[in-house]
């Protein structure tokens, strides 16, 4: 999978010609990301797949408000025959700060706040908790196509969540696609 993504990324860079990208005040954006979430080492949970859905509105060329829903599920064998299953769902509101919004390659940083819902099941008992979540991330969009209305998006994020009377820090590496809405 890593090799396929690397080849696709390099091919995308090779065919992308310089022109104006699709970020502008008043436009919207929707997209999805698929990645790998590494849970806080204190949880003893294995890494898991992560899926995010996003939608945002560009207040200015440089600043965007974005809503995000993410979900991740982990299954970890703690002893032979005993699996612990954990599910994490998050709803976030992010402020996205774009750099070089008129370029094909558009780096960004974001900060967000929201809610994390975590459920843990060891086969005999199930517990769940909700708490505040905070996120910081950095990444880039790589616009492609003649009209530059679509982009490949890569990012890495650190999410602090306050659940079960503890603060955990999870790290997510993700890649996906985003599509421009508007002019």
TORLOLUM-21346 format. One record per residue (C-alpha): residue number from 1; x, y, z. Coordinates in Angstrom, 2 decimals, m for minus. Each point is the difference from the previous one (the first is absolute). Layout:
<site><num>NUM</num><X>X</X><Y>Y</Y><Z>Z</Z></site>
...
REM end
This chain:
<site><num>1</num><X>0.00</X><Y>0.00</Y><Z>0.00</Z></site>
<site><num>2</num><X>2.84</X><Y>2.40</Y><Z>0.86</Z></site>
<site><num>3</num><X>1.69</X><Y>m0.71</Y><Z>m3.34</Z></site>
<site><num>4</num><X>m3.23</X><Y>0.66</Y><Z>m1.92</Z></site>
<site><num>5</num><X>m0.54</X><Y>3.30</Y><Z>1.82</Z></site>
<site><num>6</num><X>3.62</X><Y>1.03</Y><Z>m0.59</Z></site>
<site><num>7</num><X>m0.22</X><Y>m0.74</Y><Z>m3.74</Z></site>
<site><num>8</num><X>m3.35</X><Y>1.80</Y><Z>m0.26</Z></site>
<site><num>9</num><X>1.43</X><Y>3.01</Y><Z>1.83</Z></site>
<site><num>10</num><X>3.04</X><Y>0.20</Y><Z>m2.26</Z></site>
<site><num>11</num><X>m2.15</X><Y>m0.41</Y><Z>m3.12</Z></site>
<site><num>12</num><X>m2.26</X><Y>2.79</Y><Z>1.22</Z></site>
<site><num>13</num><X>2.97</X><Y>2.31</Y><Z>0.49</Z></site>
<site><num>14</num><X>1.34</X><Y>m0.82</Y><Z>m3.45</Z></site>
<site><num>15</num><X>m3.23</X><Y>0.86</Y><Z>m1.86</Z></site>
<site><num>16</num><X>m0.96</X><Y>3.09</Y><Z>2.00</Z></site>
<site><num>17</num><X>0.78</X><Y>3.15</Y><Z>m1.98</Z></site>
<site><num>18</num><X>0.29</X><Y>3.40</Y><Z>1.72</Z></site>
<site><num>19</num><X>m3.31</X><Y>1.89</Y><Z>0.08</Z></site>
<site><num>20</num><X>m2.41</X><Y>1.48</Y><Z>2.51</Z></site>
<site><num>21</num><X>m1.41</X><Y>m2.36</Y><Z>2.59</Z></site>
<site><num>22</num><X>m3.59</X><Y>m0.24</Y><Z>1.14</Z></site>
<site><num>23</num><X>0.11</X><Y>1.92</Y><Z>3.28</Z></site>
<site><num>24</num><X>m1.78</X><Y>3.35</Y><Z>0.18</Z></site>
<site><num>25</num><X>m2.16</X><Y>1.97</Y><Z>2.41</Z></site>
<site><num>26</num><X>m3.64</X><Y>m1.12</Y><Z>m0.16</Z></site>
<site><num>27</num><X>0.71</X><Y>m3.50</Y><Z>m1.34</Z></site>
<site><num>28</num><X>m0.81</X><Y>m3.22</Y><Z>1.78</Z></site>
<site><num>29</num><X>1.79</X><Y>m3.32</Y><Z>0.19</Z></site>
<site><num>30</num><X>m1.03</X><Y>m3.59</Y><Z>0.74</Z></site>
<site><num>31</num><X>2.21</X><Y>m3.04</Y><Z>0.28</Z></site>
<site><num>32</num><X>1.00</X><Y>m3.20</Y><Z>1.70</Z></site>
<site><num>33</num><X>3.21</X><Y>m1.40</Y><Z>1.49</Z></site>
<site><num>34</num><X>1.10</X><Y>m3.54</Y><Z>0.72</Z></site>
<site><num>35</num><X>2.93</X><Y>m0.60</Y><Z>2.31</Z></site>
<site><num>36</num><X>1.64</X><Y>m1.73</Y><Z>2.91</Z></site>
<site><num>37</num><X>m0.68</X><Y>1.00</Y><Z>3.62</Z></site>
<site><num>38</num><X>2.65</X><Y>m0.82</Y><Z>2.59</Z></site>
<site><num>39</num><X>m1.61</X><Y>m0.07</Y><Z>3.42</Z></site>
<site><num>40</num><X>1.70</X><Y>1.41</Y><Z>3.08</Z></site>
<site><num>41</num><X>2.52</X><Y>m2.53</Y><Z>1.34</Z></site>
<site><num>42</num><X>m1.75</X><Y>0.04</Y><Z>3.41</Z></site>
<site><num>43</num><X>m3.09</X><Y>m1.65</Y><Z>m1.54</Z></site>
<site><num>44</num><X>1.88</X><Y>m3.11</Y><Z>m1.23</Z></site>
<site><num>45</num><X>m2.20</X><Y>0.04</Y><Z>m3.13</Z></site>
<site><num>46</num><X>1.31</X><Y>m0.93</Y><Z>m3.44</Z></site>
<site><num>47</num><X>m0.04</X><Y>2.56</Y><Z>m2.79</Z></site>
<site><num>48</num><X>m3.13</X><Y>0.05</Y><Z>m2.10</Z></site>
<site><num>49</num><X>m1.49</X><Y>1.30</Y><Z>m3.21</Z></site>
<site><num>50</num><X>m1.51</X><Y>3.48</Y><Z>0.18</Z></site>
<site><num>51</num><X>m2.63</X><Y>1.54</Y><Z>m2.28</Z></site>
<site><num>52</num><X>m0.84</X><Y>3.73</Y><Z>m0.02</Z></site>
<site><num>53</num><X>m2.65</X><Y>1.98</Y><Z>m1.83</Z></site>
<site><num>54</num><X>0.52</X><Y>3.75</Y><Z>m0.33</Z></site>
<site><num>55</num><X>m1.83</X><Y>3.08</Y><Z>m1.20</Z></site>
<site><num>56</num><X>1.06</X><Y>3.61</Y><Z>0.19</Z></site>
<site><num>57</num><X>m0.53</X><Y>3.59</Y><Z>m1.05</Z></site>
<site><num>58</num><X>2.77</X><Y>2.47</Y><Z>m0.91</Z></site>
<site><num>59</num><X>m0.57</X><Y>3.19</Y><Z>2.01</Z></site>
<site><num>60</num><X>3.04</X><Y>1.54</Y><Z>m1.77</Z></site>
<site><num>61</num><X>2.63</X><Y>m1.37</Y><Z>m2.39</Z></site>
<site><num>62</num><X>2.13</X><Y>m0.89</Y><Z>3.03</Z></site>
<site><num>63</num><X>m2.57</X><Y>m1.12</Y><Z>2.61</Z></site>
<site><num>64</num><X>m2.59</X><Y>m2.77</Y><Z>m0.13</Z></site>
<site><num>65</num><X>m2.51</X><Y>m1.32</Y><Z>2.54</Z></site>
<site><num>66</num><X>m0.36</X><Y>m3.77</Y><Z>m0.32</Z></site>
<site><num>67</num><X>m2.22</X><Y>m2.65</Y><Z>1.55</Z></site>
<site><num>68</num><X>1.43</X><Y>m3.51</Y><Z>0.36</Z></site>
<site><num>69</num><X>m1.35</X><Y>m3.40</Y><Z>1.01</Z></site>
<site><num>70</num><X>2.57</X><Y>m2.76</Y><Z>0.65</Z></site>
<site><num>71</num><X>m0.38</X><Y>m3.61</Y><Z>1.00</Z></site>
<site><num>72</num><X>2.56</X><Y>m2.66</Y><Z>0.93</Z></site>
<site><num>73</num><X>m0.37</X><Y>m3.58</Y><Z>1.27</Z></site>
<site><num>74</num><X>2.72</X><Y>m2.08</Y><Z>1.61</Z></site>
<site><num>75</num><X>0.12</X><Y>m3.70</Y><Z>0.89</Z></site>
<site><num>76</num><X>2.88</X><Y>m1.00</Y><Z>2.26</Z></site>
<site><num>77</num><X>0.77</X><Y>m3.48</Y><Z>1.32</Z></site>
<site><num>78</num><X>1.06</X><Y>0.60</Y><Z>3.62</Z></site>
<site><num>79</num><X>0.46</X><Y>m3.70</Y><Z>0.81</Z></site>
<site><num>80</num><X>m0.60</X><Y>m3.03</Y><Z>m2.24</Z></site>
<site><num>81</num><X>m3.74</X><Y>m0.29</Y><Z>m0.55</Z></site>
<site><num>82</num><X>m0.88</X><Y>3.38</Y><Z>1.56</Z></site>
<site><num>83</num><X>m0.50</X><Y>2.94</Y><Z>m2.34</Z></site>
<site><num>84</num><X>m0.67</X><Y>3.57</Y><Z>1.04</Z></site>
<site><num>85</num><X>m1.98</X><Y>2.02</Y><Z>m2.52</Z></site>
<site><num>86</num><X>0.06</X><Y>3.80</Y><Z>0.11</Z></site>
<site><num>87</num><X>m1.97</X><Y>2.43</Y><Z>m2.08</Z></site>
<site><num>88</num><X>0.73</X><Y>3.73</Y><Z>m0.18</Z></site>
<site><num>89</num><X>m2.32</X><Y>2.51</Y><Z>m1.68</Z></site>
<site><num>90</num><X>0.80</X><Y>3.71</Y><Z>m0.10</Z></site>
<site><num>91</num><X>m1.86</X><Y>3.08</Y><Z>m1.17</Z></site>
<site><num>92</num><X>2.27</X><Y>3.03</Y><Z>m0.39</Z></site>
<site><num>93</num><X>m0.18</X><Y>3.64</Y><Z>m1.08</Z></site>
<site><num>94</num><X>3.33</X><Y>1.05</Y><Z>m1.50</Z></site>
<site><num>95</num><X>1.56</X><Y>3.30</Y><Z>m0.93</Z></site>
<site><num>96</num><X>2.19</X><Y>m0.63</Y><Z>m3.07</Z></site>
<site><num>97</num><X>2.78</X><Y>2.47</Y><Z>m0.86</Z></site>
<site><num>98</num><X>1.10</X><Y>m0.33</Y><Z>m3.64</Z></site>
<site><num>99</num><X>3.38</X><Y>1.06</Y><Z>m1.37</Z></site>
<site><num>100</num><X>0.52</X><Y>0.95</Y><Z>m3.65</Z></site>
<site><num>101</num><X>m3.71</X><Y>m0.37</Y><Z>m0.89</Z></site>
<site><num>102</num><X>0.64</X><Y>0.81</Y><Z>m3.67</Z></site>
<site><num>103</num><X>2.40</X><Y>m2.90</Y><Z>m0.59</Z></site>
<site><num>104</num><X>m0.53</X><Y>m3.61</Y><Z>m1.09</Z></site>
<site><num>105</num><X>1.62</X><Y>m1.20</Y><Z>3.20</Z></site>
<site><num>106</num><X>m1.80</X><Y>1.55</Y><Z>2.95</Z></site>
<site><num>107</num><X>1.47</X><Y>m0.68</Y><Z>3.47</Z></site>
<site><num>108</num><X>m2.19</X><Y>0.59</Y><Z>3.05</Z></site>
<site><num>109</num><X>m0.14</X><Y>m0.26</Y><Z>3.78</Z></site>
<site><num>110</num><X>m3.15</X><Y>m0.45</Y><Z>2.01</Z></site>
<site><num>111</num><X>m1.18</X><Y>0.15</Y><Z>3.57</Z></site>
<site><num>112</num><X>m3.28</X><Y>m1.45</Y><Z>1.14</Z></site>
<site><num>113</num><X>m2.24</X><Y>m0.73</Y><Z>2.93</Z></site>
<site><num>114</num><X>m2.83</X><Y>m2.47</Y><Z>0.34</Z></site>
<site><num>115</num><X>m1.22</X><Y>m3.14</Y><Z>1.70</Z></site>
<site><num>116</num><X>1.39</X><Y>m3.54</Y><Z>0.15</Z></site>
<site><num>117</num><X>m2.22</X><Y>m3.00</Y><Z>0.73</Z></site>
<site><num>118</num><X>1.93</X><Y>m3.14</Y><Z>0.99</Z></site>
<site><num>119</num><X>m1.40</X><Y>m3.51</Y><Z>0.55</Z></site>
<site><num>120</num><X>2.07</X><Y>m2.92</Y><Z>1.25</Z></site>
<site><num>121</num><X>m1.17</X><Y>m3.64</Y><Z>0.08</Z></site>
<site><num>122</num><X>2.07</X><Y>m2.92</Y><Z>1.32</Z></site>
<site><num>123</num><X>m2.59</X><Y>m2.66</Y><Z>m0.83</Z></site>
<site><num>124</num><X>m1.46</X><Y>m0.07</Y><Z>3.51</Z></site>
<site><num>125</num><X>m0.41</X><Y>3.67</Y><Z>0.85</Z></site>
<site><num>126</num><X>m0.61</X><Y>3.13</Y><Z>m2.05</Z></site>
<site><num>127</num><X>0.71</X><Y>3.56</Y><Z>1.13</Z></site>
<site><num>128</num><X>m0.25</X><Y>3.31</Y><Z>m1.80</Z></site>
<site><num>129</num><X>0.74</X><Y>3.64</Y><Z>0.69</Z></site>
<site><num>130</num><X>m0.12</X><Y>3.35</Y><Z>m1.76</Z></site>
<site><num>131</num><X>2.26</X><Y>2.96</Y><Z>0.45</Z></site>
<site><num>132</num><X>1.54</X><Y>3.05</Y><Z>m1.54</Z></site>
<site><num>133</num><X>2.46</X><Y>m0.47</Y><Z>m2.85</Z></site>
<site><num>134</num><X>2.64</X><Y>2.42</Y><Z>m1.28</Z></site>
<site><num>135</num><X>1.85</X><Y>m0.36</Y><Z>m3.27</Z></site>
<site><num>136</num><X>3.03</X><Y>1.52</Y><Z>m1.73</Z></site>
<site><num>137</num><X>1.03</X><Y>m1.09</Y><Z>m3.48</Z></site>
<site><num>138</num><X>2.19</X><Y>0.89</Y><Z>m2.94</Z></site>
<site><num>139</num><X>m0.26</X><Y>m1.11</Y><Z>m3.57</Z></site>
<site><num>140</num><X>m0.35</X><Y>0.98</Y><Z>m3.60</Z></site>
<site><num>141</num><X>m2.43</X><Y>m0.14</Y><Z>m2.89</Z></site>
<site><num>142</num><X>1.32</X><Y>m0.92</Y><Z>m3.46</Z></site>
<site><num>143</num><X>m2.42</X><Y>1.35</Y><Z>m2.61</Z></site>
<site><num>144</num><X>m0.38</X><Y>m1.79</Y><Z>m3.33</Z></site>
<site><num>145</num><X>m2.15</X><Y>0.04</Y><Z>m3.12</Z></site>
<site><num>146</num><X>m0.57</X><Y>2.72</Y><Z>m2.53</Z></site>
<site><num>147</num><X>m2.33</X><Y>2.08</Y><Z>2.19</Z></site>
<site><num>148</num><X>1.90</X><Y>m0.74</Y><Z>3.26</Z></site>
<site><num>149</num><X>m3.30</X><Y>m0.85</Y><Z>1.76</Z></site>
<site><num>150</num><X>1.35</X><Y>m3.16</Y><Z>1.67</Z></site>
<site><num>151</num><X>3.01</X><Y>m0.64</Y><Z>2.20</Z></site>
<site><num>152</num><X>1.83</X><Y>m2.87</Y><Z>1.62</Z></site>
<site><num>153</num><X>0.37</X><Y>0.82</Y><Z>3.71</Z></site>
<site><num>154</num><X>2.65</X><Y>m1.28</Y><Z>2.42</Z></site>
<site><num>155</num><X>0.15</X><Y>0.89</Y><Z>3.69</Z></site>
<site><num>156</num><X>1.28</X><Y>m1.05</Y><Z>3.39</Z></site>
<site><num>157</num><X>m1.96</X><Y>0.88</Y><Z>3.13</Z></site>
<site><num>158</num><X>0.33</X><Y>m0.28</Y><Z>3.75</Z></site>
<site><num>159</num><X>m3.26</X><Y>m0.30</Y><Z>1.89</Z></site>
<site><num>160</num><X>m0.26</X><Y>0.39</Y><Z>3.77</Z></site>
<site><num>161</num><X>m3.18</X><Y>m1.47</Y><Z>1.43</Z></site>
<site><num>162</num><X>m1.20</X><Y>0.14</Y><Z>3.57</Z></site>
<site><num>163</num><X>m1.86</X><Y>m3.28</Y><Z>0.60</Z></site>
<site><num>164</num><X>m0.14</X><Y>m2.46</Y><Z>2.92</Z></site>
<site><num>165</num><X>1.48</X><Y>2.71</Y><Z>2.28</Z></site>
<site><num>166</num><X>3.24</X><Y>m0.03</Y><Z>m2.00</Z></site>
<site><num>167</num><X>1.50</X><Y>1.93</Y><Z>m2.88</Z></site>
<site><num>168</num><X>1.21</X><Y>m2.09</Y><Z>m2.91</Z></site>
<site><num>169</num><X>1.90</X><Y>1.22</Y><Z>m3.04</Z></site>
<site><num>170</num><X>m0.68</X><Y>m1.85</Y><Z>m3.24</Z></site>
<site><num>171</num><X>1.91</X><Y>0.62</Y><Z>m3.22</Z></site>
<site><num>172</num><X>m1.53</X><Y>m0.43</Y><Z>m3.45</Z></site>
<site><num>173</num><X>1.69</X><Y>m0.10</Y><Z>m3.42</Z></site>
<site><num>174</num><X>m2.57</X><Y>0.37</Y><Z>m2.77</Z></site>
<site><num>175</num><X>m0.41</X><Y>0.50</Y><Z>m3.73</Z></site>
<site><num>176</num><X>m3.13</X><Y>0.72</Y><Z>m1.95</Z></site>
<site><num>177</num><X>m1.76</X><Y>2.16</Y><Z>m2.53</Z></site>
<site><num>178</num><X>m1.68</X><Y>3.36</Y><Z>0.23</Z></site>
<site><num>179</num><X>m2.32</X><Y>1.69</Y><Z>m2.48</Z></site>
<site><num>180</num><X>m0.68</X><Y>3.70</Y><Z>m0.49</Z></site>
<site><num>181</num><X>m3.54</X><Y>1.33</Y><Z>0.18</Z></site>
<site><num>182</num><X>m0.75</X><Y>3.41</Y><Z>m1.50</Z></site>
<site><num>183</num><X>1.41</X><Y>2.10</Y><Z>m2.82</Z></site>
REM end
